[in-house]
Amino acid sequence: MNSNPILPGFNPDPSIACTPDGYYLVTSSFEYLPGLPVYHSPDLARWELVGHVATREEQVRIAHVPTPGGVWAPTLRYRDGVFYLIVSVFLGGRGCVVFKATDPAGPWSDGTVIGAVDGIDPDLAWDDDGTAYVTFARHPDAIQQVRVDLETGQALEQPRALWPGSGLYAPEGPHLYRRGDWWYLVAAEGGTDRGHAVTVARSRRPDGPFESAPHNPILTAAGSGSAVQNTGHADLVELPDGGTAMVLLGVRPVGLAKSFSPLGRETFLAAVDWADGWPHARMPQVTGAPPEDRAYDFSNGAGLVDPQWIGVRRTPAEFSAPTSKGLLLRGEGSTMSSPRPCFLAQRQRHLGMEFKAVLDVATGAGGIAVRYAEDNWFGIEAGQDSGSVRITARAVVAGFDRTWETTVPSGDVELAIVASPPPSDFSAGGVGGDRIQLWVRPAGQGGSAGGQLLTELDGRHWAFETAKAFTGRAFGVFAVDGEVLVRRLSYRGRD
């Protein structure tokens, strides 16, 4: 059975392309670098992260972009042996940019700015003559379109209104396709929360006029008890057997009330049927992510080989380096509440997670954390303090800051964050978020001996519905001051 979500953890706004080498898919990355992760699958079931489009900060210029700005809603297309990636870098940055590559794993070009696109969620399509059409959203206006020269970035006309949507709120996320004698325009409407929906229109021409499907929205979880909610921002892909599939974003709320989604917006796969010249999508069936156990031993000089490592507004290479004793993180005085922390992170991919780190803080201060945004994170910091190691657990929620402190003997320390889904019954915890525990113990002790529970948190405060950061949870290690040596890391994930 295929797992759904196909890309667990925050991977919103998926866009997919079918090639002779299989399927490639890219998602939004917002303020994280490297950005625009590129995934490959031979069969739409098994997915592997093979690289990133944005591996250099100058490609996107997000060093000073505020949260939740950055790299929004890409479209990936494949044409004549070349991959094209068009994206908007929102709230600063470079605006609308088109990148090209012959190898989707990279390297990708520096990018060409499309100055005429003054909106978000750009799409790219070509007509039979090879003319490129960029279709995009410009709230509160209708879906817009402009013909462009992709080599120069120059517009060949003024942007014009294309389709006002089906009547729901905020039409966005357009994708334009040719199928037979029709051009289909798929869009997202209803906002990014529970009312999110997929709608479609069609025309005989790529520039319209477009007629709305009589059965819009063609997919939505609004008002349903589906295990996946907020479904929208879909992209269609034609299959070799003549069928059609859809990738889309959604969230997995937890607990009895299904009110809080800790992982943010993930990528799901749905089947599409055709009837009377219109697509009809089936709701994704949620199976959860496969179990995962990862261990990283940096004590022998190993570097950051896994491509899943990311940083906030800068690449991990800017503040980390392998040494013979561990991975060195260099603190610069920034904290997890800073716009550019020294934070080496990965996406949390499971509703149940255990993340552990063994650190040497003899010459610095740092720890582990889970981040949604600068004002929405929790973690544990360790630092030397007169013959012992000072431990501070912290929870930050939109201006509220709570700490818990203790000390442990000098030497390496093991810090742990454990997240568990809440009960699904009528107990008090069933209406909240997931349960989060922060632990510490001296390193080197077997089993669970010597572990000290610092605090237990209600994860509702670090969920998509409350954080409003458009991303999801990212877990990892950070340095505040001096030098922090990361000996070992481990991640255990279960749904």
PyMOL commands that set and color helices and strands:
alter all, ss='L'
color gray80, all
select helices_A, chain A and resi 57-60+316-318+428-431+459-462+464-467
alter helices_A, ss='H'
color red, helices_A
select strands_A, chain A and resi 15-19+22-26+32-33+35-41+48-54+70-79+82-90+95-101+112-113+120-126+132-137+143-148+160-163+172-179+182-189+197-203+211-212+219-220+229-238+244-251+266-275+278-281+292-297+311-312+320-323+326-330+342-347+352-373+376-385+388-397+400-409+413-420+435-442+452-458+474-494
alter strands_A, ss='S'
color yellow, strands_A
deselect
rebuild
show_as cartoon
